[in-house]
Amino acid sequence: KREALHLVADSIAEMQPRAARALVLHPACLSGLAAAAALARALTRGSGAHLLFLACGLVAVYLLAARWLASGYVRLAESTDWASWLRSGPDAAAANANAAAGQQDTIIGARYKGALVGALVLRVQPNPAKRSRARNLRGGRGVIRAWTTKLRYRGTGVGAALLAEALRLTKEKCGRDAEVGFAKEHANSTMLLPRLFSGGFRRDEVRATRALSRAVGEWEATRRKR
């Protein structure tokens, strides 16, 4: 379980260089850098060597500023108390009720040659309409709170296999018509930069939703064949 949560934390930390790259390469930021360089040249009117030194300094400050603005992802990964996180979120009440009944978030892992290469955190929620003390899960749903794969194993089918297992477990506990979806506040949902610079992360959300839709479609096709 610790190994899986470390993998999730690493996936949050990986958002830092991506966010920094989005800032550095964004046209608005590049335009600002060009404007600052032009202004500095007009004010200094120095020789070619001075201008080269000034340009290098501006670029260095530009890159450091982007890295600093995106560094919140590393701090977020380091500061998260994963023991508390497993019982947190908008559905914390349901999680605490599940824990009281002996149920906890399920962590699904994928291993290759003994090493954990993928992890998925699944919260199975009971049907709120059922008030039984046993917290009957029939009619409930599955909520994916984290889903990640090590960088070198992405695109190899590991992530799809984790989604398929999450579907199987949810439908096994809640019934064949149970729905599975991503939590609104999942592990990688935090957007520290303005929307203008978060396009890559939002595209990741769309790709994840599509991957889950494909997994659901494959599960339905398999069920029809049976």
URHUHU-V831757 format. One record per backbone hydrogen bond with DSSP energy under -1.0 kcal/mol. NH is the residue of the N-H (numbers start at 1). CO is the residue of the C=O. If there is no record, write none. Layout:
BEGIN
{{NH/CO} {NH/CO}}
END
This chain:
BEGIN
{{5/1} {6/2} {7/3} {8/4} {9/5} {10/6} {11/7} {12/8} {13/9} {14/10} {15/12} {16/13} {18/14} {19/15} {20/16} {21/17} {22/18} {23/19} {24/20} {25/21} {30/26} {31/27} {32/28} {33/29} {34/30} {35/31} {36/32} {37/33} {38/34} {39/35} {40/36} {41/37} {42/38} {43/39} {44/40} {45/41} {51/47} {52/48} {53/49} {54/50} {55/51} {56/52} {57/53} {58/54} {59/55} {60/56} {61/57} {62/58} {63/59} {64/60} {65/61} {66/62} {67/63} {68/64} {69/65} {70/66} {73/70} {75/71} {76/72} {77/73} {78/74} {79/75} {82/80} {85/81} {86/82} {87/84} {88/85} {92/89} {95/91} {96/92} {97/93} {98/94} {99/95} {100/96} {101/97} {102/99} {103/98} {106/122} {108/120} {110/118} {112/115} {115/112} {117/110} {118/110} {119/148} {120/108} {121/146} {122/106} {123/143} {125/141} {130/127} {135/132} {139/174} {140/137} {141/125} {142/179} {143/123} {144/181} {145/121} {146/121} {148/119} {150/117} {153/150} {154/151} {156/153} {161/157} {162/158} {163/159} {164/160} {165/161} {166/162} {167/163} {168/164} {169/165} {170/166} {171/167} {172/168} {173/169} {174/170} {175/171} {178/175} {181/142} {183/144} {187/145} {189/186} {197/194} {198/195} {202/198} {203/199} {204/200} {205/201} {206/202} {207/203} {208/204} {209/205} {210/206} {211/207} {212/208} {213/209} {214/210} {215/211} {216/212} {217/213} {218/214} {219/215} {220/216} {221/217} {222/218} {223/219} {224/220} {225/221} {226/222}}
END
